Amino acid sequence: QKEVEQDPGPLSVPEGAIVSLNCTYSNSAFQYFMWYRQYSRKGPELLMYTYSSGNKEDGRFTAQVDKSSKYISLFIRDSQPSDSATYLCAMRRQAGTALIFGKGTTLSVSS
Amino acid sequence: KAGVTQTPRYLIKTRGQQVTLSCSPISGHRSVSWYQQTPGQGLQFLFEYFSETQRNKGNFPGRFSGRQFSNSRSEMNVSTLELGDSALYLCASSLGDSHYEQYFGPGTRLTVT
């Protein structure tokens, strides 16, 4: 079993839809959780960062962490064509440890 | 503030050669990590440097090595290139010990023929 599992998609939605992206993980020691967005031929861009369980909101984006279920989510409200990209979840135990990534979910938002 | 920069952006090498990639972190960032990204394996951690010391290493063969300089700039080297080393090599920087967010550069696309 991989440490971090993420459905690769592709996920196709119409403009304005609410998008839900998810990752599950097996290592209960993970404490720091991140979501990155990667456009084609670009490096990943940090979208959201959360520590331990709970929710964090930033504009149209909401990140949720449920450590009891080892499950994290990223919600995108009012999705736009510019949100079309690959979304990667990432997590780490503590400083100085490797950041472990999911394989990414490809999202396409059509206008 | 300038982001993470990586040079070169594209590179074509022949099997058996060696290659050196360079990364300049965001000003003030002391930690630099390197990742390999391929369609099959996704993003895989290579190593992390903090204050010129390798702090962590992923599960890659010894042909992959790196170093960090006193100005936090980092280089990674791959010797005896194999076809399977073709990938996007990404560098990420962070402030340091208690800061967990990493910021990525655009990557170096390495093609081994």
HADDOCK unambig.tbl for C-alpha pairs under 7 A between the chains (distance, minus, plus):
assign (segid A and resid 42 and name CA) (segid B and resid 106 and name CA) 5.11 0.50 0.50
assign (segid A and resid 43 and name CA) (segid B and resid 90 and name CA) 6.98 0.50 0.50
assign (segid A and resid 43 and name CA) (segid B and resid 104 and name CA) 5.79 0.50 0.50
assign (segid A and resid 43 and name CA) (segid B and resid 105 and name CA) 5.53 0.50 0.50
assign (segid A and resid 43 and name CA) (segid B and resid 106 and name CA) 4.17 0.50 0.50
assign (segid A and resid 43 and name CA) (segid B and resid 107 and name CA) 5.92 0.50 0.50
assign (segid A and resid 44 and name CA) (segid B and resid 104 and name CA) 5.88 0.50 0.50
assign (segid A and resid 45 and name CA) (segid B and resid 103 and name CA) 6.84 0.50 0.50
assign (segid A and resid 45 and name CA) (segid B and resid 104 and name CA) 6.58 0.50 0.50
assign (segid A and resid 46 and name CA) (segid B and resid 103 and name CA) 6.48 0.50 0.50
assign (segid A and resid 49 and name CA) (segid B and resid 101 and name CA) 6.90 0.50 0.50
assign (segid A and resid 95 and name CA) (segid B and resid 97 and name CA) 5.55 0.50 0.50
assign (segid A and resid 95 and name CA) (segid B and resid 98 and name CA) 6.19 0.50 0.50
assign (segid A and resid 95 and name CA) (segid B and resid 100 and name CA) 6.27 0.50 0.50
assign (segid A and resid 96 and name CA) (segid B and resid 55 and name CA) 6.22 0.50 0.50
assign (segid A and resid 96 and name CA) (segid B and resid 56 and name CA) 6.58 0.50 0.50
assign (segid A and resid 96 and name CA) (segid B and resid 97 and name CA) 6.95 0.50 0.50
assign (segid A and resid 97 and name CA) (segid B and resid 56 and name CA) 6.42 0.50 0.50
assign (segid A and resid 98 and name CA) (segid B and resid 45 and name CA) 6.49 0.50 0.50
assign (segid A and resid 98 and name CA) (segid B and resid 56 and name CA) 6.94 0.50 0.50
assign (segid A and resid 101 and name CA) (segid B and resid 43 and name CA) 6.14 0.50 0.50
assign (segid A and resid 103 and name CA) (segid B and resid 42 and name CA) 4.93 0.50 0.50
assign (segid A and resid 103 and name CA) (segid B and resid 43 and name CA) 6.90 0.50 0.50
